[in-house]
């Protein structure tokens, strides 16, 4: 939800559509290379993306070094 974070939402953790596309492409390559789709197990999304709005965090007096913001991408 990058757009919402950029518009003032404090924090979001969710799908990176780029990462999801890469994961899907990896499966497609397996099929193109001859693997039968029925033999490929279902995969769930592997990597989420955490975003934090720096302006909102500062307005709320939150410390960006807090553990909850660990590994987050900070946006202005």
C-alpha positions in Angstrom: 0.0 0.0 0.0 2.8 2.4 -1.0 0.4 5.1 -2.2 -1.5 5.2 1.1 1.7 5.5 3.1 2.9 8.3 0.9 -0.4 10.0 1.5 -0.1 9.9 5.3 -0.7 6.3 6.5 1.8 5.7 9.2 2.8 2.1 8.2 1.9 -0.7 5.9 3.3 -4.2 5.5 2.1 -6.2 2.5 2.6 -7.4 -1.0 5.4 -6.2 -3.2 3.9 -6.8 -6.6 7.4 -6.9 -8.2 8.4 -9.7 -5.8 5.2 -11.5 -6.4 5.7 -11.3 -10.2 9.2 -12.7 -9.8 7.9 -15.6 -7.8 5.2 -16.3 -10.4 7.8 -16.1 -13.2 10.0 -18.7 -11.5 7.0 -21.1 -11.5 6.2 -20.2 -15.2 9.9 -21.0 -16.1 9.6 -24.4 -14.5 6.5 -25.2 -16.6 8.1 -23.9 -19.8 11.0 -26.2 -19.1 8.7 -29.2 -19.0 7.6 -29.6 -15.4 4.0 -30.7 -15.1 2.0 -28.0 -13.2 0.3 -30.7 -11.1 3.7 -31.6 -9.7 4.4 -28.0 -8.5 3.3 -27.4 -5.0 1.2 -24.3 -4.1 3.4 -21.4 -3.0 2.4 -18.6 -0.7 3.8 -15.1 -0.9 7.4 -15.3 0.4 8.4 -11.6 0.9 6.4 -8.8 2.3 7.3 -5.1 2.1 7.1 -2.8 5.1 6.8 0.9 4.5 6.8 3.7 7.1 5.8 7.4 6.5 8.7 9.4 8.1 6.6 12.6 8.3 3.8 10.9 10.1 6.1 9.0 12.5 7.8 12.3 13.4 4.4 14.1 13.8 3.4 11.3 16.3 6.7 11.5 18.1 7.7 8.0 17.2 11.3 6.8 17.2 12.2 5.3 13.8 14.7 3.1 15.6 11.9 1.3 17.3 11.9 -2.5 16.7 8.5 -2.3 15.0 10.1 -0.3 12.2 13.0 -2.7 11.7 13.7 -3.5 8.0 11.1 -1.0 6.9 11.6 1.3 3.9 11.2 4.9 5.1 9.2 7.2 2.7 8.7 10.9 3.0 
